[in-house]
């Protein structure tokens, strides 16, 4: 990925201040119309960004939306790998990312050169990579998956197919246990989902006996073992809406609580506590994006995501395969 930081610095982009009296919601909506731009936001973004976005979803839904949009400009309120995926699917469109530093600890856990050497040691293995990875890792993969469609993708393959699963060991371990496979797992993880405190969550369950614990499969196995429901971000949201329970302890990034509360205002949602002094678990990268940065990004059309065409085409193949399998299985993120 190449972000035009030189252009940004020349224009003094990093020093721009927004007029405090500006109605950012109105200004962003006006820019969307005049520039034929679409704002795609992940569920983990701050509430203001979710409220101004044209589409909110998990990684599968965002990839599907990015693949079909007619907008000239895609503004991705998320992190690097998400914006990269949008660019991979839309080479002729301008893809913007509000904050240069919005990375991903899980994507960082799989350096491409080291993973390539690992892959070469297992030439008989198919590589399935979680979408939370860099474009370089995608280019080394056979199929991309998300937490929403990973099981369907595995079920589309022969049971005896040898598989390398990267980069999330927790999601891979969960899938191995659920499907009976023995995938070879890369040793990567998401910092947000690994710092939940099992001890604090158990105590929270005792204090809230009517609450169900719902968890994302990126969480560690010990936590998943006591969860009442395990699912992707979208699946957790849908479960909280359709289940008769009125109290939920939510073990994933706290951004999803905004939509959960909005969809079910009569229900109680409690963020699962991490093993530090914070009361809830925020992704520091997701939360780098703000409404002000989103406005500045759209106004100046920077920072822009660009990509080498050879890399883009190599990374697109496994994403296309994912989208095809998801469509055949009737899955929507």
Residue frames as qw, qx, qy, qz and C-alpha x, y, z in Angstrom:
[[0.000, 0.887, 0.461, 0.000, 0.00, 0.00, 0.00],
 [0.414, 0.096, -0.002, 0.905, 1.19, 3.51, -0.76],
 [0.090, -0.866, -0.464, 0.162, -0.40, 6.51, 0.91],
 [0.423, 0.644, 0.071, 0.633, 0.45, 9.92, -0.49],
 [0.517, -0.697, -0.286, 0.406, 1.90, 11.34, 2.72],
 [0.426, -0.089, 0.171, 0.884, 4.20, 13.65, 0.76],
 [0.041, -0.514, -0.469, -0.717, 1.21, 15.35, -0.87],
 [0.473, -0.745, -0.470, -0.023, -0.48, 15.68, 2.49],
 [0.561, -0.497, -0.129, 0.650, 2.53, 17.31, 4.10],
 [0.292, 0.148, 0.305, 0.894, 2.97, 19.75, 1.19],
 [0.214, -0.592, -0.461, -0.626, -0.61, 20.92, 1.54],
 [0.103, -0.291, 0.514, -0.800, -0.34, 21.32, 5.28],
 [0.637, -0.278, -0.572, -0.436, -3.11, 18.71, 5.61],
 [0.594, -0.232, -0.684, 0.354, -1.95, 17.55, 9.01],
 [0.184, -0.135, -0.367, 0.902, -2.34, 21.07, 10.46],
 [0.259, -0.376, -0.445, -0.771, -5.84, 21.77, 9.18],
 [0.076, 0.197, 0.720, -0.661, -8.35, 22.80, 11.82],
 [0.074, -0.527, -0.749, -0.396, -12.09, 22.58, 11.37],
 [0.197, -0.386, 0.051, -0.900, -14.19, 25.63, 12.14],
 [0.024, 0.066, 0.871, -0.486, -15.83, 24.77, 15.50],
 [0.468, 0.317, 0.322, -0.759, -19.23, 26.12, 14.41],
 [0.393, 0.255, -0.677, -0.568, -19.33, 23.94, 11.28],
 [0.837, 0.002, 0.327, -0.438, -22.17, 21.40, 11.14],
 [0.133, -0.431, 0.851, 0.270, -20.03, 18.40, 10.24],
 [0.503, 0.280, 0.813, -0.088, -22.97, 16.10, 9.51],
 [0.481, 0.796, 0.238, -0.281, -24.41, 18.54, 6.99],
 [0.100, 0.793, -0.495, -0.342, -20.99, 19.32, 5.51],
 [0.316, -0.232, 0.903, 0.175, -20.13, 15.64, 5.03],
 [0.530, 0.481, 0.688, -0.121, -23.52, 14.90, 3.46],
 [0.371, 0.863, -0.028, -0.342, -23.02, 17.82, 1.06],
 [0.046, -0.633, 0.711, 0.303, -19.58, 16.53, 0.08],
 [0.494, 0.072, 0.866, 0.034, -21.03, 13.08, -0.57],
 [0.531, 0.701, 0.439, -0.185, -23.48, 14.61, -3.05],
 [0.259, 0.897, -0.221, -0.281, -21.09, 16.99, -4.83],
 [0.031, -0.611, 0.771, 0.179, -18.28, 14.44, -5.12],
 [0.876, 0.080, -0.334, -0.338, -20.43, 11.33, -5.69],
 [0.182, 0.412, -0.814, 0.366, -18.76, 9.79, -2.67],
 [0.804, -0.379, -0.377, -0.259, -19.85, 6.97, -0.39],
 [0.165, -0.597, 0.637, -0.458, -18.84, 6.58, 3.24],
 [0.834, -0.108, -0.535, -0.082, -18.36, 2.96, 4.31],
 [0.231, -0.630, 0.521, -0.527, -17.96, 2.44, 8.05],
 [0.492, -0.011, -0.859, 0.144, -17.18, -0.55, 10.22],
 [0.591, -0.650, -0.433, -0.202, -19.32, -1.30, 13.26],
 [0.689, -0.370, -0.295, 0.549, -16.32, -0.46, 15.45],
 [0.245, 0.417, 0.053, 0.874, -16.26, 3.20, 14.43],
 [0.002, 0.187, 0.501, -0.845, -17.39, 5.93, 16.83],
 [0.273, 0.586, 0.724, -0.241, -21.17, 6.58, 16.89],
 [0.210, 0.746, -0.014, -0.632, -20.98, 9.90, 15.00],
 [0.070, 0.400, -0.738, -0.539, -19.24, 8.25, 12.07],
 [0.168, 0.238, 0.955, 0.050, -21.72, 5.38, 12.05],
 [0.248, 0.676, 0.523, -0.456, -24.58, 7.90, 11.99],
 [0.256, 0.742, -0.197, -0.587, -23.21, 9.77, 8.96],
 [0.227, -0.256, 0.859, 0.381, -22.13, 6.66, 7.01],
 [0.611, 0.215, -0.349, -0.678, -23.98, 5.40, 3.94],
 [0.889, -0.026, -0.433, -0.147, -23.33, 1.80, 4.87],
 [0.341, -0.611, 0.632, -0.334, -22.24, 0.16, 8.12],
 [0.955, 0.057, -0.217, -0.192, -21.13, -3.44, 8.26],
 [0.742, -0.477, 0.428, 0.196, -18.61, -6.06, 9.19],
 [0.218, -0.497, 0.636, 0.550, -15.73, -7.06, 6.92],
 [0.348, 0.267, 0.848, 0.298, -17.88, -9.26, 4.66],
 [0.218, 0.824, 0.506, -0.134, -20.61, -6.67, 4.24],
 [0.062, -0.844, 0.185, 0.500, -18.11, -3.90, 3.60],
 [0.291, -0.263, 0.754, 0.527, -16.28, -5.96, 0.97],
 [0.316, 0.489, 0.793, 0.176, -19.57, -6.79, -0.73],
 [0.124, 0.909, 0.287, -0.274, -20.64, -3.14, -0.72],
 [0.180, -0.698, 0.411, 0.558, -17.26, -1.97, -2.00],
 [0.365, -0.016, 0.820, 0.441, -17.52, -4.45, -4.86],
 [0.214, 0.586, 0.745, 0.235, -20.86, -3.06, -6.07],
 [0.058, -0.755, -0.261, 0.599, -20.82, 0.69, -5.38],
 [0.500, 0.677, 0.355, 0.407, -21.30, 3.19, -8.19],
 [0.236, -0.943, -0.002, 0.234, -19.65, 6.02, -6.28],
 [0.573, 0.724, -0.242, 0.298, -16.58, 7.75, -7.72],
 [0.102, 0.562, -0.611, 0.549, -14.99, 8.11, -4.29],
 [0.784, -0.382, -0.489, -0.024, -15.00, 5.53, -1.50],
 [0.099, -0.656, 0.469, -0.583, -14.26, 6.97, 1.92],
 [0.756, -0.154, -0.635, 0.040, -13.42, 4.10, 4.24],
 [0.378, -0.660, 0.358, -0.542, -14.02, 4.78, 7.92],
 [0.982, -0.182, -0.055, -0.011, -12.11, 1.79, 9.15],
 [0.538, -0.642, 0.448, 0.311, -8.51, 0.59, 9.05],
 [0.035, 0.587, -0.623, -0.516, -5.84, 0.04, 6.41],
 [0.217, -0.020, 0.945, 0.243, -6.69, -3.49, 5.31],
 [0.361, 0.618, 0.649, -0.259, -10.33, -2.51, 4.76],
 [0.260, 0.824, -0.108, -0.492, -9.41, 0.45, 2.58],
 [0.097, -0.424, 0.805, 0.403, -6.92, -1.75, 0.72],
 [0.361, 0.269, 0.893, 0.022, -9.68, -4.28, 0.04],
 [0.368, 0.782, 0.340, -0.370, -11.88, -1.54, -1.38],
 [0.140, 0.751, -0.436, -0.475, -9.05, -0.43, -3.68],
 [0.274, -0.172, 0.915, 0.242, -8.35, -4.00, -4.77],
 [0.355, 0.488, 0.797, -0.036, -11.97, -4.29, -5.86],
 [0.269, 0.910, 0.303, -0.085, -12.16, -0.77, -7.35],
 [0.656, -0.107, 0.191, 0.722, -8.95, 0.10, -9.23],
 [0.232, 0.489, 0.338, 0.770, -10.50, 3.04, -11.08],
 [0.354, -0.845, -0.315, -0.248, -12.12, 4.63, -8.04],
 [0.145, 0.577, -0.461, 0.658, -10.49, 6.94, -5.52],
 [0.734, -0.462, -0.495, 0.053, -10.28, 5.28, -2.09],
 [0.012, 0.686, -0.319, 0.654, -9.66, 7.49, 0.94],
 [0.671, -0.340, -0.591, 0.291, -8.71, 6.67, 4.52],
 [0.211, -0.934, -0.123, -0.262, -9.33, 9.41, 7.14],
 [0.435, -0.819, 0.375, -0.019, -6.30, 8.64, 9.32],
 [0.521, 0.603, -0.604, -0.002, -2.90, 7.44, 8.16],
 [0.040, -0.415, 0.830, -0.370, -2.21, 5.61, 11.42],
 [0.792, -0.050, 0.266, -0.548, -5.35, 3.46, 11.43],
 [0.308, 0.376, -0.862, -0.142, -3.63, 0.11, 11.19],
 [0.893, -0.216, -0.136, -0.370, -4.49, -3.32, 12.60],
 [0.385, -0.592, 0.694, -0.138, -2.60, -5.38, 15.17],
 [0.851, 0.097, 0.509, -0.083, -3.85, -8.61, 13.60],
 [0.704, 0.706, -0.023, 0.074, -2.66, -7.62, 10.13],
 [0.048, 0.845, -0.509, 0.158, 0.69, -6.58, 11.62],
 [0.691, -0.406, 0.584, -0.129, 1.10, -10.04, 13.16],
 [0.849, 0.230, 0.444, 0.171, 1.72, -11.59, 9.72],
 [0.023, -0.722, 0.411, 0.557, 4.74, -10.02, 7.94],
 [0.808, 0.496, -0.071, -0.309, 4.54, -11.04, 4.28],
 [0.405, 0.614, -0.677, 0.017, 8.17, -12.17, 3.90],
 [0.241, -0.284, 0.859, -0.352, 8.00, -14.45, 6.95],
 [0.736, 0.228, 0.437, -0.463, 4.60, -15.83, 5.97],
 [0.683, 0.581, -0.343, -0.280, 5.85, -16.53, 2.43],
 [0.189, 0.473, -0.849, 0.140, 8.69, -18.65, 3.84],
 [0.470, -0.044, 0.743, -0.476, 6.21, -20.46, 6.10],
 [0.774, 0.413, 0.117, -0.465, 3.92, -21.17, 3.16],
 [0.535, 0.591, -0.582, -0.162, 6.79, -22.54, 1.08],
 [0.115, -0.330, 0.901, -0.258, 7.46, -25.16, 3.77],
 [0.464, 0.256, 0.781, -0.330, 3.94, -26.53, 3.21],
 [0.148, 0.232, -0.536, -0.798, 3.45, -26.62, -0.58],
 [0.183, -0.265, -0.910, -0.261, 0.57, -29.12, -0.34],
 [0.055, -0.534, -0.647, 0.542, -1.54, -26.77, 1.79],
 [0.080, 0.719, 0.445, 0.528, -4.26, -24.42, 0.57],
 [0.247, -0.079, -0.359, 0.896, -3.96, -20.97, 2.15],
 [0.188, -0.775, -0.530, -0.286, -7.09, -19.41, 3.65],
 [0.309, 0.036, -0.312, 0.898, -6.45, -15.96, 5.09],
 [0.086, -0.745, -0.559, 0.354, -8.75, -13.95, 7.29],
 [0.322, 0.813, 0.264, 0.408, -9.57, -10.63, 5.60],
 [0.356, -0.928, 0.096, 0.046, -7.81, -8.83, 8.49],
 [0.754, -0.217, 0.326, 0.527, -4.46, -9.00, 6.68],
 [0.019, -0.641, 0.294, 0.709, -2.37, -6.91, 4.31],
 [0.720, 0.580, -0.107, -0.366, -2.72, -6.98, 0.54],
 [0.233, 0.575, -0.783, -0.052, 0.63, -8.81, 0.40],
 [0.341, -0.085, 0.893, -0.281, -0.78, -11.65, 2.52],
 [0.695, 0.445, 0.314, -0.469, -3.92, -11.71, 0.39],
 [0.534, 0.654, -0.446, -0.297, -1.73, -12.10, -2.69],
 [0.083, 0.386, -0.915, 0.089, -0.14, -15.19, -1.08],
 [0.487, 0.076, 0.714, -0.498, -3.55, -16.72, -0.32],
 [0.023, 0.167, 0.886, 0.432, -5.94, -19.00, -2.20],
 [0.271, -0.675, -0.594, -0.344, -9.14, -17.84, -0.50],
 [0.021, -0.265, 0.378, -0.887, -9.94, -14.93, 1.80],
 [0.389, -0.523, -0.755, -0.077, -12.56, -15.34, 4.52],
 [0.219, -0.509, 0.232, -0.799, -14.31, -13.30, 7.19],
 [0.161, -0.049, 0.850, -0.498, -15.73, -14.45, 10.51],
 [0.637, 0.260, 0.202, -0.697, -19.17, -14.37, 8.82],
 [0.822, 0.407, -0.207, -0.339, -18.33, -16.76, 6.01],
 [0.015, -0.583, 0.812, -0.029, -15.31, -18.78, 7.22],
 [0.559, -0.027, 0.794, -0.235, -17.34, -21.87, 8.09],
 [0.739, 0.565, 0.226, -0.290, -19.18, -21.82, 4.75],
 [0.384, 0.755, -0.513, -0.139, -15.87, -21.50, 2.93],
 [0.221, -0.395, 0.885, -0.110, -14.43, -24.48, 4.82],
 [0.664, 0.213, 0.649, -0.305, -17.56, -26.52, 4.11],
 [0.660, 0.680, -0.081, -0.309, -17.07, -25.86, 0.39],
 [0.259, 0.648, -0.716, -0.024, -13.73, -27.69, 0.50],
 [0.819, -0.024, -0.572, -0.036, -13.00, -31.43, 0.84],
 [0.701, -0.702, 0.043, -0.116, -12.62, -32.51, 4.48],
 [0.878, -0.203, 0.131, 0.413, -9.17, -33.94, 3.75],
 [0.435, 0.778, -0.007, 0.453, -7.88, -30.72, 2.14],
 [0.627, -0.303, -0.254, 0.671, -4.75, -29.54, 3.95],
 [0.046, 0.896, 0.243, 0.369, -5.10, -25.89, 4.93],
 [0.402, -0.054, -0.315, 0.858, -2.96, -23.10, 6.33],
 [0.145, -0.857, -0.462, -0.175, -5.14, -20.59, 8.17],
 [0.443, -0.097, -0.171, 0.875, -3.78, -17.11, 8.81],
 [0.337, 0.467, -0.588, 0.568, -3.33, -14.80, 10.57],
 [0.496, -0.476, 0.281, -0.669, -5.74, -15.28, 13.51],
 [0.246, 0.149, -0.944, 0.160, -4.96, -18.34, 15.65],
 [0.308, 0.127, 0.668, -0.666, -8.06, -17.85, 17.81],
 [0.679, 0.363, -0.035, -0.637, -10.50, -17.80, 14.91],
 [0.526, 0.372, -0.737, -0.202, -8.59, -20.69, 13.32],
 [0.032, 0.109, -0.920, 0.375, -8.72, -22.71, 16.54],
 [0.510, 0.230, 0.441, -0.702, -12.44, -22.05, 16.90],
 [0.690, 0.408, -0.299, -0.518, -13.04, -23.21, 13.32],
 [0.332, 0.302, -0.893, 0.024, -10.93, -26.33, 13.83],
 [0.182, 0.032, 0.829, -0.529, -12.97, -27.23, 16.90],
 [0.570, 0.343, 0.276, -0.693, -16.31, -26.52, 15.23],
 [0.708, 0.480, -0.304, -0.420, -15.61, -28.24, 11.89],
 [0.931, -0.192, 0.307, 0.049, -13.32, -31.06, 13.03],
 [0.683, 0.668, -0.172, 0.240, -10.54, -29.92, 10.73],
 [0.743, -0.478, 0.046, 0.466, -6.87, -29.75, 11.58],
 [0.418, 0.864, 0.012, 0.281, -5.82, -26.57, 9.86],
 [0.663, -0.063, -0.180, 0.724, -2.26, -25.39, 10.35],
 [0.125, -0.943, -0.309, 0.005, -2.55, -22.07, 12.19],
 [0.398, 0.526, -0.178, 0.730, -0.41, -18.97, 11.88],
 [0.475, -0.449, -0.546, 0.524, 0.40, -17.52, 15.30],
 [0.049, 0.285, 0.065, 0.955, -1.36, -14.15, 15.01],
 [0.193, -0.599, -0.738, 0.243, -4.05, -12.44, 17.08],
 [0.028, -0.745, -0.232, -0.625, -6.07, -9.26, 17.55],
 [0.234, 0.153, -0.547, 0.789, -4.96, -7.16, 20.52],
 [0.464, -0.258, 0.052, -0.846, -8.55, -6.06, 21.22],
 [0.864, -0.161, -0.275, -0.390, -9.93, -9.59, 21.49],
 [0.730, 0.094, -0.590, 0.331, -6.96, -10.98, 23.40],
 [0.153, 0.259, -0.507, 0.808, -7.05, -8.59, 26.36],
 [0.649, -0.469, -0.225, -0.555, -10.48, -9.51, 27.70],
 [0.112, -0.382, 0.777, -0.488, -10.24, -10.55, 31.33],
 [0.542, -0.195, -0.789, -0.216, -11.79, -13.99, 31.89],
 [0.296, -0.255, -0.711, 0.585, -11.81, -13.41, 35.64],
 [0.155, 0.197, 0.172, -0.953, -13.62, -10.07, 35.37],
 [0.487, -0.018, -0.526, -0.697, -16.13, -11.50, 32.87],
 [0.467, -0.235, -0.849, 0.074, -16.94, -14.44, 35.15],
 [0.133, -0.309, -0.553, 0.762, -17.54, -12.00, 38.03],
 [0.282, 0.134, -0.158, -0.937, -19.68, -9.86, 35.72],
 [0.503, -0.140, -0.740, -0.424, -21.79, -12.91, 34.83],
 [0.345, -0.305, -0.792, 0.400, -22.28, -13.65, 38.53],
 [0.019, 0.322, 0.312, -0.894, -23.44, -10.08, 39.17],
 [0.501, 0.312, -0.167, -0.790, -25.73, -10.22, 36.11],
 [0.432, -0.042, 0.900, -0.046, -27.18, -13.75, 36.17],
 [0.608, 0.585, 0.467, -0.264, -29.80, -12.99, 33.52],
 [0.267, 0.802, -0.340, -0.413, -27.26, -11.70, 31.01],
 [0.939, 0.235, 0.194, 0.162, -25.98, -13.80, 28.12],
 [0.333, -0.642, 0.448, 0.526, -22.31, -13.61, 27.14],
 [0.768, 0.606, 0.205, 0.039, -21.94, -13.15, 23.38],
 [0.455, -0.642, 0.418, 0.454, -18.44, -13.23, 21.89],
 [0.564, 0.717, -0.323, -0.250, -16.53, -12.77, 18.65],
 [0.992, 0.001, 0.010, 0.125, -14.50, -15.85, 17.57],
 [0.464, 0.655, -0.357, 0.478, -11.31, -13.76, 17.63],
 [0.511, -0.689, 0.338, -0.388, -11.49, -14.08, 21.43],
 [0.071, 0.426, -0.891, 0.137, -9.36, -16.65, 23.23],
 [0.515, -0.120, -0.817, -0.230, -10.65, -20.19, 23.66],
 [0.205, -0.213, -0.773, 0.562, -11.19, -19.95, 27.43],
 [0.270, 0.252, 0.199, -0.908, -13.62, -17.07, 26.93],
 [0.515, 0.103, -0.548, -0.651, -15.36, -18.77, 24.01],
 [0.339, -0.085, -0.932, 0.093, -15.88, -21.84, 26.17],
 [0.030, -0.400, -0.695, 0.597, -18.17, -19.90, 28.53],
 [0.214, 0.149, -0.205, -0.943, -19.96, -17.86, 25.85],
 [0.549, 0.363, 0.629, -0.413, -23.69, -18.35, 25.23],
 [0.684, 0.680, 0.265, 0.004, -23.29, -17.36, 21.59],
 [0.451, -0.429, 0.421, 0.659, -20.28, -16.95, 19.29],
 [0.557, 0.663, 0.469, 0.171, -20.47, -15.07, 16.02],
 [0.421, 0.301, 0.174, 0.838, -19.17, -12.37, 13.71],
 [0.003, 0.145, 0.246, -0.958, -19.97, -8.74, 14.45],
 [0.462, -0.060, -0.363, -0.807, -23.08, -8.85, 12.27],
 [0.591, -0.220, -0.768, -0.112, -24.14, -12.19, 13.74],
 [0.277, -0.231, -0.629, 0.688, -23.75, -10.81, 17.28],
 [0.215, 0.073, 0.022, -0.974, -25.89, -7.82, 16.33],
 [0.571, -0.112, -0.551, -0.598, -28.62, -9.99, 14.81],
 [0.512, -0.213, -0.806, 0.208, -28.56, -12.39, 17.76],
 [0.108, -0.181, -0.491, 0.845, -29.02, -9.53, 20.23],
 [0.383, 0.036, -0.159, -0.909, -32.06, -8.38, 18.24],
 [0.672, -0.059, -0.564, -0.477, -33.79, -11.74, 17.83],
 [0.443, -0.080, -0.828, 0.335, -32.98, -13.47, 21.12],
 [0.443, -0.727, -0.437, -0.291, -35.55, -13.10, 23.90],
 [0.620, -0.370, -0.318, 0.614, -32.86, -12.28, 26.45],
 [0.029, 0.963, 0.198, 0.180, -32.83, -8.62, 27.53],
 [0.343, -0.868, 0.340, 0.116, -29.29, -8.40, 28.91],
 [0.898, 0.360, -0.072, 0.243, -26.03, -9.12, 27.09],
 [0.462, -0.714, 0.354, 0.390, -22.36, -9.01, 28.01],
 [0.718, 0.696, 0.004, -0.014, -20.64, -8.23, 24.70],
 [0.647, -0.491, 0.408, 0.416, -17.11, -9.53, 24.13],
 [0.619, 0.436, 0.326, 0.566, -15.93, -7.64, 21.09],
 [0.263, 0.104, -0.016, 0.959, -14.95, -4.06, 20.25],
 [0.050, 0.481, 0.608, -0.630, -17.31, -1.62, 21.97],
 [0.156, 0.193, -0.317, -0.915, -18.30, 0.22, 18.78],
 [0.258, -0.231, -0.851, -0.395, -20.94, -2.42, 18.04],
 [0.097, -0.434, -0.738, 0.508, -22.87, -1.46, 21.18],
 [0.177, 0.299, -0.034, -0.937, -24.09, 1.70, 19.43],
 [0.452, 0.036, -0.617, -0.644, -26.01, -0.30, 16.82],
 [0.324, -0.232, -0.907, 0.137, -27.13, -2.91, 19.36],
 [0.021, -0.399, -0.542, 0.740, -28.64, -0.24, 21.58],
 [0.285, 0.252, -0.236, -0.894, -30.15, 1.56, 18.60],
 [0.452, -0.031, -0.768, -0.453, -31.78, -1.64, 17.34],
 [0.587, -0.435, -0.683, 0.011, -32.94, -2.79, 20.78],
 [0.019, -0.581, 0.238, -0.778, -33.37, 0.28, 23.02],
 [0.741, -0.503, 0.008, -0.445, -35.23, -1.73, 25.66],
 [0.950, -0.082, -0.222, 0.204, -32.30, -4.11, 26.17],
 [0.392, -0.866, 0.299, 0.089, -29.14, -3.74, 28.26],
 [0.842, 0.427, -0.193, 0.269, -25.69, -4.16, 26.72],
 [0.555, -0.784, 0.245, 0.127, -22.62, -4.45, 28.93],
 [0.534, 0.696, -0.478, 0.054, -19.13, -4.23, 27.39],
 [0.938, -0.207, -0.180, 0.213, -16.94, -7.14, 28.46],
 [0.265, -0.929, 0.245, 0.077, -14.04, -5.77, 30.55],
 [0.692, 0.536, -0.421, 0.236, -10.38, -6.05, 29.51],
 [0.816, -0.355, -0.282, 0.360, -7.52, -7.03, 31.81],
 [0.367, 0.219, -0.154, 0.891, -6.46, -3.41, 32.33],
 [0.044, -0.329, -0.510, 0.793, -7.89, -0.40, 34.16],
 [0.277, 0.012, -0.342, -0.898, -10.29, 0.55, 31.35],
 [0.567, 0.139, 0.559, -0.589, -13.97, -0.18, 31.72],
 [0.814, 0.474, 0.251, -0.222, -14.40, -1.29, 28.11],
 [0.652, -0.175, 0.554, 0.487, -12.39, -2.56, 25.18],
 [0.438, 0.843, 0.019, -0.312, -11.78, -0.09, 22.33],
 [0.808, 0.235, 0.222, 0.493, -9.59, -0.67, 19.29],
 [0.268, -0.689, 0.046, 0.672, -7.07, 2.20, 19.37],
 [0.240, -0.058, 0.609, 0.754, -6.74, 2.05, 15.59],
 [0.026, 0.605, 0.734, 0.306, -10.47, 2.12, 14.81],
 [0.218, -0.857, -0.394, 0.249, -10.96, 5.01, 17.18],
 [0.391, -0.270, 0.204, 0.856, -8.32, 7.15, 15.43],
 [0.051, 0.413, 0.569, 0.709, -10.96, 8.11, 12.89],
 [0.025, 0.475, 0.505, -0.721, -13.12, 11.07, 13.91],
 [0.371, 0.783, 0.498, -0.043, -15.88, 13.06, 12.30],
 [0.003, -0.903, 0.188, 0.387, -13.46, 15.98, 11.83],
 [0.316, -0.401, 0.741, 0.436, -10.88, 13.79, 10.08],
 [0.467, 0.410, 0.770, 0.144, -13.60, 12.30, 7.91],
 [0.264, 0.910, 0.246, -0.204, -14.67, 15.77, 6.78],
 [0.104, -0.796, 0.436, 0.406, -11.10, 16.95, 6.06],
 [0.458, -0.115, 0.823, 0.315, -10.37, 13.72, 4.19],
 [0.446, 0.607, 0.651, 0.091, -13.40, 14.19, 1.95],
 [0.128, 0.943, 0.061, -0.300, -12.79, 17.89, 1.41],
 [0.028, -0.776, 0.541, 0.323, -9.18, 17.43, 0.27],
 [0.930, 0.286, -0.151, -0.172, -9.53, 13.85, -1.09],
 [0.473, 0.460, -0.661, 0.356, -6.52, 12.74, 0.92],
 [0.222, -0.480, 0.802, 0.278, -5.01, 10.44, 2.17],
 [0.797, 0.350, -0.203, -0.448, -5.56, 8.26, -0.90],
 [0.744, -0.230, 0.625, 0.059, -4.86, 4.53, -1.14],
 [0.590, 0.617, -0.411, -0.321, -2.91, 3.45, -4.22],
 [0.802, -0.244, 0.545, -0.005, -1.57, 0.03, -5.12],
 [0.027, -0.420, 0.775, 0.471, 0.77, -1.67, -7.55],
 [0.737, 0.204, -0.202, -0.612, -1.36, -3.31, -10.24],
 [0.556, 0.215, -0.803, -0.012, 0.44, -6.66, -10.11],
 [0.024, 0.020, -0.801, 0.598, -0.13, -6.84, -6.36],
 [0.514, 0.124, 0.211, -0.822, -3.75, -5.75, -6.75],
 [0.729, 0.195, -0.463, -0.466, -4.55, -8.46, -9.28],
 [0.443, 0.136, -0.860, 0.213, -2.87, -11.15, -7.16],
 [0.099, 0.046, 0.677, -0.728, -4.77, -10.02, -4.06],
 [0.561, 0.116, -0.056, -0.818, -8.06, -9.81, -5.94],
 [0.538, 0.094, -0.787, -0.286, -8.19, -13.50, -6.90],
 [0.276, -0.168, -0.882, 0.344, -8.74, -14.89, -3.38],
 [0.230, 0.238, 0.365, -0.870, -11.18, -12.07, -2.57],
 [0.544, 0.160, -0.418, -0.710, -13.21, -12.88, -5.70],
 [0.464, -0.037, -0.884, -0.048, -13.29, -16.51, -4.66],
 [0.040, -0.202, -0.712, 0.672, -14.56, -15.51, -1.22],
 [0.383, 0.249, 0.078, -0.886, -17.31, -13.36, -2.72],
 [0.540, 0.110, -0.663, -0.506, -18.35, -16.15, -5.09],
 [0.358, -0.127, -0.902, 0.206, -18.61, -18.73, -2.29],
 [0.079, 0.236, 0.531, -0.810, -20.48, -16.27, -0.07],
 [0.470, 0.192, -0.211, -0.836, -22.95, -15.50, -2.84],
 [0.535, 0.017, -0.795, -0.284, -23.53, -19.19, -3.51],
 [0.313, -0.219, -0.830, 0.407, -24.14, -19.75, 0.20],
 [0.210, -0.761, -0.474, -0.390, -26.52, -16.78, 0.38],
 [0.551, -0.494, -0.338, 0.582, -24.37, -14.96, 2.91],
 [0.145, 0.805, 0.112, 0.564, -24.62, -11.21, 3.41],
 [0.493, -0.084, -0.476, 0.723, -22.45, -9.36, 5.93]]
